[in-house]
């Protein structure tokens, strides 16, 4: 069984009910602006309510001019971790790795190791999709009941950073409605996979988090 060892580059946590999001657009200098930088993770029920969608966004704050230059890194794996037993240890993983102009997906499957180190079990390949180009029609692929996408998207996270800073500074008591979308006009690189719920195990809440791991 062929495996490739990878070591943790960056981690990010979310706990999933039906819909949950979280964001971190300004990270440490070692990952900011590169393929290891996770900005958001979104987990939500698919249009087909029998499915769950996992979306991991990376390389935030891309201007339109910079988006066309942004690429996924072949030495950085994007991993979605799924805990279906409530112990905050991954029971299943979904992994995405770029090779050439495609993104290849593995899982969901039970990993041989948990925590900071990961390996890819290539026998658990679930599908692949051509990476969509900026300003071109998005490309999706389907296989074994799963759906896949990888490529640039408009940053979907709404946050009024200016008002937040005023609140922290004591010059404002709360957010305005409507607020100002600080991230308007910026883009991210997204990996999205839709999975039938029957593949995820468990019967209640899933704990879900995403990591990027660099090949060593």
C-alpha positions, 0 to 999 in steps of 0.5 A: 500500500503506497503512502506519502508522509506529510507534516503539519503546516497549519491547522484550523478548527470548526465544529459542524452542525448543519451550517457552521463557518469560521475564518482567519484571514490574517495569519503568521508570516510563515503561511500568510499568502501562500498555499498553506494559509487557510482563511475559512472552513465551511460545512453545510448541508448540500442541495441534496439533503442526503449530502454534506458539503465541506469547503476549505478556502486558502490564500485569502485577500487575493486582489483580482490581479493577483488571483490569476497568479495564485496556485495550489502547491503540489507539496501542500495537502489540504485535509478535512478531519472528521470526528464522528465519536465526540472525542476530538480525534479524527475518525475519517479524513478527506484529503486533496492534493494537486498534481499538474492541472488537477486536484486529486481527492482521497477518502473519506477513510479512516487514517492510519495515524492521527494528529500532526502527521498524515499519510495518503492511502492512494488506494482510497482515491475518490475522484479528481477534478480539473482546477478551474481557471480564474474568470473561466466557467467553474469545472466540477466533477462527480464520482461515486456519489461525491462532487468535487471542485478546486479553483478561485472563488470570490471570498464569501466571508463577510466581516466589517474589520473597521467597525470591529477595530472601533469596538476593540478601541472603545469608540463603538458599542457594536456592529452596524446593520448593514456593515461594510464588507472588508473582504469585498472584491478579494478572492480565495482558492477553494477546495470543495467536496460534497459527500453522502452523509452515509459515508461519514458515520456517526448519528449525531454532531460531527466535529470537523476541522481542516489542516494544510500539511506540507510534504517533508 
